[in-house]
Amino acid sequence: MTTAQTPMDSGFDRNSTALEVIDGIDLSGRQAIVTGGYSGLGLETTRALATAGANVLVPARRPDHAWAELAVYADLPGDINVETLDLGDLESVKVFAQRFIASGKSIDILINNAAIMACPETRLAQDREAQFATNHLGHFALTRLLYPALRANGGARVVSLSSTGHKLSPIRWDDLMFDKDEYSKWIAYGQAKTANSLFAVELDTRGKADGVRAFAVHPGGIMTPLQRHLPREEMIAMGWIDEAGTVNAIFKSPEQGAATSIWTATAPALEGHGGVYCEDCDIAAETVAGSDTARFSGVDAHAVDPGEAKKLWALSELLTGTDLA
């Protein structure tokens, strides 16, 4: 049976790089925002967009650090700028969004790239679990508040970075913030990544009439600062690195890892598409339950379920205090 999760043979694959994917695409005069666009995958994402001529705004909790990391790309065709934003602080998100909307600029590409992974139990404002609050709620509020700028020109794309971590947990409706169950850093991460995918599903449903299309992306396994909370011994036990520190060959380079975000944000082949989960520069197939690849490829049904997406949207509005009719 044909579903929205049907690969389209894009011409690219897991080995394609962001610069290869964007080659020949002119983004001159286009406005992009990339959260976390100064580190790891985000840095390569910013580089590719600016290489194609886009003006890229990089929100960062530590602007001075972001500027230092981005200095190497100062001579690219597109302008790169940095502004203050802490995704874990909803007031910071609101101030950033209000400032951008006041500028009168429109947004052509929004890539919700920033994330934390498998961190020790951390509570943010209102006792909210940090991975769900930062990875999902912060980006939900940001996108909602920036929506007038996204719909301004028609044709904007929003890319939400999920991962195969979504396979670790659906949304934990009865204990979203681990108030009852013992905290698990990986289950918390999995729930947040499921939320990132469901957000794309419902945003696309709501935004398509305005020309705003949304996509979820699994970039692949890549060694970046995202692993900052993982002990070396744990990464060895999981097979990510060996005793000598050599990275498993299944991992991508940052240039390859950024490629699927760039493809979903710019590929002409995706015109008229949206609300899908993508991997390896193509629309991902549904997970084949029980297969040898089920843990590492494809998208599980709970992460693209329209009913779950609608339910999460309503809850996220309540939790973030955002309401854009």
Secondary structure as UniProt FT lines:
FT   TURN            14..15
FT   HELIX           18..22
FT   TURN            23..24
FT   TURN            28..29
FT   STRAND          31..34
FT   TURN            35..38
FT   HELIX           40..51
FT   TURN            52..53
FT   STRAND          55..60
FT   HELIX           63..70
FT   HELIX           71..73
FT   TURN            74..75
FT   STRAND          80..84
FT   TURN            87..88
FT   HELIX           90..102
FT   TURN            103..104
FT   STRAND          109..112
FT   STRAND          123..124
FT   HELIX           125..127
FT   STRAND          128..129
FT   HELIX           130..131
FT   HELIX           132..138
FT   HELIX           139..151
FT   STRAND          157..161
FT   HELIX           164..168
FT   TURN            173..174
FT   TURN            176..177
FT   HELIX           185..207
FT   HELIX           208..210
FT   STRAND          213..218
FT   HELIX           225..229
FT   HELIX           232..237
FT   TURN            238..239
FT   TURN            243..244
FT   TURN            249..250
FT   HELIX           254..257
FT   HELIX           259..266
FT   HELIX           268..270
FT   TURN            271..272
FT   STRAND          276..279
FT   TURN            280..281
FT   STRAND          282..283
FT   TURN            289..290
FT   TURN            292..296
FT   HELIX           301..303
FT   HELIX           306..320
//
